[in-house]
Amino acid sequence: MTAELLSGPLAAAPPAARPAFGEPPAVRRLLIGVALAYLGVFLLLPLVAVFTQALAGGVGAYIEALTEPDAAAAMRLTLLTAAVAVPLNVAFGLAASWCIARFEFPGKSLLVTLIDLPFSVSPVISGMVFVLLFGAQGLLGPWLREHDVQIVFALPGILLATIFVTFPFVARELIPLMQEQGAEEEEAAVSLGASGWRTFWHVTLPKVRWGLLYGVLLCNARAMGEFGAVSVVSGHIRGETNTMPLHVEILYNEYNMVAAFAVASLLASLALVTLAAKTVLEWRCAGELAAKAGH
Amino acid sequence: MTARTAHRALLPGFGLTLGITVGYLSLIVLLPLAALTIKVGGVGWTAFWDIAASPRMLSAFRVSLGTAVAAALLNLVFGLAVAWVLVRYEFPGKRFVDALVDLPFALPTAVAGIALTALYAPNGWIGGLLAPLGIKVVFTPLGIAVALAFIGLPFVVRTVQPVLQDLEAEQEEAATVLGAARVQCLARVILPAILPALTTGFALALARGLGEYGSVIFIAGNLPGVSEIVPLLIMIKLEQFDYVGASVIATAMLGVSFLLLLAINLLQRWMRARHDR
């Protein structure tokens, strides 16, 4: 069945790879049409569906679904999770980019590879490792039970899993940016007698602020939206360990579609704001880099 | 490189930042992953093989791999078309379309999952059109491929786009002036230049597809042997408190993705060597 569906669109695709100049306008239009149709069906339609379904029961039902206590608790937990995970990963990202972009040391490329590791691990495995470590039958489980510390199926587990999956975002944005910018200005500041901290605050931070903001945006979007990893460690206790994406799942499985899509529409709005801010930053950063190249 | 080495002497904070980096990395990433290794290390080969090669597991692997490859291939074709259109042509709303490509990165997977399920259900906007044709999407591997196609698109577009941008038009023009037909120009000039990027995009989309969970479980319906994916199997084992089983499946899955990426890396190196020659 898969093959049947594939053969149609595939047959229309080969013109895709023709050079642009001298290309007949008809081919151009066809290509633009194919690309836009694909994006429309696969990206735009799902987005529209979220908002349509959310408002299917009217504005009253929509607002009711969002103000209900369990939904409110899920929002608070999601905000709290992001408020913990993002600053920690920002601090880590700044430290990592400083030592990687400003110094040479053995094992550097291994370190960079390890920082990217959470991106290549399935979200389910990302959550699972914390269950193996801190769960009832986990390696540290007996010790934790003895000391009455609950990590898995509680807030600390959710925080850890979120930090794990959002770990590389800020570092990944900052390392190449700082490498490209070079260290001349910092070196000048230090040789003129500025302390390390002062140099960092007054020279490095202003230079990387847009890249940093970019990383924070992506990190935050993932922290608030993470589903798989958090699902493993959460325990799905309504009103207590349910983040917004998990709340969406519960409502959906209860066939409470309007409420599920109402909460989902908030997350989709967050995604749209993230995309808009990201686009603005990209224009801005591009301008800054061009200005730098002009020196 | 020599200039870089000099920074060590000039700038302070190396020990502190390296300490924070390695410490935090070990605590958050390496230690938890070590727990997986320890859990699997105590299993033994025969027990490992019994779990990893059980019929349910093998069929989940087939479903995961098959749908991830199908979705990555679909995105290879249409991702290239999208990247091409965005780089070479002007049309109204281009900036909006360019920003939209990143939607799968920004939209929480659970939201994508329920939205796609609503769209492709027999009473949904798209499912309603396909149902009369006898095509069932929801609760079939086809549905999983749809979700993975959604998730994987930006990987292909964003890896191919910069390469197309840097591709110098002069090379193509020269080829055309020298009398090469368009098809020839495409096959000899453009395709070899973008092939490594296309392969990378394919590999990234594939790797992401293999591990994807949130967007898939809603549309898959999770019928054992039909539309059950490997990450879900891990989830099921964990819910049964079968930590050993879950660890074995997770390790097998990491192993398969690692081998795939390794194979694609080698293929890419071979293509680059051929292209440079």
Chai-1 contact restraints between the chains, C-beta under 6 A:
chainA,res_idxA,chainB,res_idxB,connection_type,confidence,min_distance_angstrom,max_distance_angstrom,comment,restraint_id
A,M1,B,L142,contact,1.0,0.0,6.0,A-B,restraint_1
A,T2,B,A70,contact,1.0,0.0,6.0,A-B,restraint_2
A,T2,B,L142,contact,1.0,0.0,6.0,A-B,restraint_3
A,A13,B,V77,contact,1.0,0.0,6.0,A-B,restraint_4
A,A16,B,L80,contact,1.0,0.0,6.0,A-B,restraint_5
A,A16,B,A81,contact,1.0,0.0,6.0,A-B,restraint_6
A,A16,B,W84,contact,1.0,0.0,6.0,A-B,restraint_7
A,A17,B,L186,contact,1.0,0.0,6.0,A-B,restraint_8
A,R18,B,R182,contact,1.0,0.0,6.0,A-B,restraint_9
A,P19,B,E172,contact,1.0,0.0,6.0,A-B,restraint_10
A,P19,B,C185,contact,1.0,0.0,6.0,A-B,restraint_11
A,A20,B,R88,contact,1.0,0.0,6.0,A-B,restraint_12
A,R28,B,Y89,contact,1.0,0.0,6.0,A-B,restraint_13
A,L31,B,V85,contact,1.0,0.0,6.0,A-B,restraint_14
A,I32,B,V85,contact,1.0,0.0,6.0,A-B,restraint_15
A,I32,B,Y89,contact,1.0,0.0,6.0,A-B,restraint_16
A,I32,B,F91,contact,1.0,0.0,6.0,A-B,restraint_17
A,V34,B,A81,contact,1.0,0.0,6.0,A-B,restraint_18
A,A35,B,A81,contact,1.0,0.0,6.0,A-B,restraint_19
A,A35,B,V82,contact,1.0,0.0,6.0,A-B,restraint_20
A,A35,B,V85,contact,1.0,0.0,6.0,A-B,restraint_21
A,Y38,B,F78,contact,1.0,0.0,6.0,A-B,restraint_22
A,F42,B,F150,contact,1.0,0.0,6.0,A-B,restraint_23
A,L43,B,L100,contact,1.0,0.0,6.0,A-B,restraint_24
A,L43,B,L103,contact,1.0,0.0,6.0,A-B,restraint_25
A,P46,B,A115,contact,1.0,0.0,6.0,A-B,restraint_26
A,P46,B,L116,contact,1.0,0.0,6.0,A-B,restraint_27
A,A49,B,A115,contact,1.0,0.0,6.0,A-B,restraint_28
A,A49,B,A118,contact,1.0,0.0,6.0,A-B,restraint_29
A,A49,B,L119,contact,1.0,0.0,6.0,A-B,restraint_30
A,V50,B,A115,contact,1.0,0.0,6.0,A-B,restraint_31
A,Q53,B,A118,contact,1.0,0.0,6.0,A-B,restraint_32
A,F92,B,Y24,contact,1.0,0.0,6.0,A-B,restraint_33
A,A95,B,T17,contact,1.0,0.0,6.0,A-B,restraint_34
A,A95,B,I20,contact,1.0,0.0,6.0,A-B,restraint_35
A,A95,B,T21,contact,1.0,0.0,6.0,A-B,restraint_36
A,A96,B,T21,contact,1.0,0.0,6.0,A-B,restraint_37
A,W98,B,T17,contact,1.0,0.0,6.0,A-B,restraint_38
A,C99,B,F14,contact,1.0,0.0,6.0,A-B,restraint_39
A,C99,B,T17,contact,1.0,0.0,6.0,A-B,restraint_40
A,C99,B,L18,contact,1.0,0.0,6.0,A-B,restraint_41
A,C99,B,T21,contact,1.0,0.0,6.0,A-B,restraint_42
A,R102,B,H7,contact,1.0,0.0,6.0,A-B,restraint_43
A,R102,B,L11,contact,1.0,0.0,6.0,A-B,restraint_44
A,F103,B,R8,contact,1.0,0.0,6.0,A-B,restraint_45
A,F103,B,F14,contact,1.0,0.0,6.0,A-B,restraint_46
A,E104,B,R4,contact,1.0,0.0,6.0,A-B,restraint_47
A,E104,B,T5,contact,1.0,0.0,6.0,A-B,restraint_48
A,L117,B,V29,contact,1.0,0.0,6.0,A-B,restraint_49
A,S122,B,G211,contact,1.0,0.0,6.0,A-B,restraint_50
A,S122,B,P231,contact,1.0,0.0,6.0,A-B,restraint_51
A,P123,B,Y213,contact,1.0,0.0,6.0,A-B,restraint_52
A,V124,B,Y213,contact,1.0,0.0,6.0,A-B,restraint_53
A,V124,B,P231,contact,1.0,0.0,6.0,A-B,restraint_54
A,V124,B,I234,contact,1.0,0.0,6.0,A-B,restraint_55
A,V124,B,M235,contact,1.0,0.0,6.0,A-B,restraint_56
A,I125,B,A250,contact,1.0,0.0,6.0,A-B,restraint_57
A,M128,B,A246,contact,1.0,0.0,6.0,A-B,restraint_58
A,V129,B,P32,contact,1.0,0.0,6.0,A-B,restraint_59
A,V129,B,L33,contact,1.0,0.0,6.0,A-B,restraint_60
A,V129,B,A35,contact,1.0,0.0,6.0,A-B,restraint_61
A,V129,B,L36,contact,1.0,0.0,6.0,A-B,restraint_62
A,F130,B,P32,contact,1.0,0.0,6.0,A-B,restraint_63
A,L132,B,A35,contact,1.0,0.0,6.0,A-B,restraint_64
A,L132,B,L36,contact,1.0,0.0,6.0,A-B,restraint_65
A,L132,B,K39,contact,1.0,0.0,6.0,A-B,restraint_66
A,L132,B,Y243,contact,1.0,0.0,6.0,A-B,restraint_67
A,L133,B,P32,contact,1.0,0.0,6.0,A-B,restraint_68
A,L133,B,A35,contact,1.0,0.0,6.0,A-B,restraint_69
A,Q137,B,Y243,contact,1.0,0.0,6.0,A-B,restraint_70
A,L139,B,A35,contact,1.0,0.0,6.0,A-B,restraint_71
A,I163,B,I28,contact,1.0,0.0,6.0,A-B,restraint_72
A,F164,B,I28,contact,1.0,0.0,6.0,A-B,restraint_73
A,A183,B,H7,contact,1.0,0.0,6.0,A-B,restraint_74
A,E186,B,L11,contact,1.0,0.0,6.0,A-B,restraint_75
A,E187,B,L10,contact,1.0,0.0,6.0,A-B,restraint_76
A,V190,B,L10,contact,1.0,0.0,6.0,A-B,restraint_77
A,G196,B,P12,contact,1.0,0.0,6.0,A-B,restraint_78
A,G196,B,G13,contact,1.0,0.0,6.0,A-B,restraint_79
A,A221,B,A106,contact,1.0,0.0,6.0,A-B,restraint_80
A,G225,B,P108,contact,1.0,0.0,6.0,A-B,restraint_81
A,F227,B,T109,contact,1.0,0.0,6.0,A-B,restraint_82
A,F227,B,A110,contact,1.0,0.0,6.0,A-B,restraint_83
A,F227,B,G214,contact,1.0,0.0,6.0,A-B,restraint_84
A,G228,B,Y213,contact,1.0,0.0,6.0,A-B,restraint_85
A,G228,B,G214,contact,1.0,0.0,6.0,A-B,restraint_86
A,P245,B,P108,contact,1.0,0.0,6.0,A-B,restraint_87
A,P245,B,A110,contact,1.0,0.0,6.0,A-B,restraint_88
A,V248,B,A110,contact,1.0,0.0,6.0,A-B,restraint_89
A,E249,B,A110,contact,1.0,0.0,6.0,A-B,restraint_90
A,Y252,B,I114,contact,1.0,0.0,6.0,A-B,restraint_91
A,A264,B,V111,contact,1.0,0.0,6.0,A-B,restraint_92
A,L267,B,P108,contact,1.0,0.0,6.0,A-B,restraint_93
A,L267,B,V111,contact,1.0,0.0,6.0,A-B,restraint_94
A,A268,B,V111,contact,1.0,0.0,6.0,A-B,restraint_95
A,A271,B,A106,contact,1.0,0.0,6.0,A-B,restraint_96
A,A271,B,L107,contact,1.0,0.0,6.0,A-B,restraint_97
A,T274,B,A106,contact,1.0,0.0,6.0,A-B,restraint_98
A,L275,B,A99,contact,1.0,0.0,6.0,A-B,restraint_99
A,L275,B,D102,contact,1.0,0.0,6.0,A-B,restraint_100
A,L275,B,A106,contact,1.0,0.0,6.0,A-B,restraint_101
A,T279,B,A99,contact,1.0,0.0,6.0,A-B,restraint_102
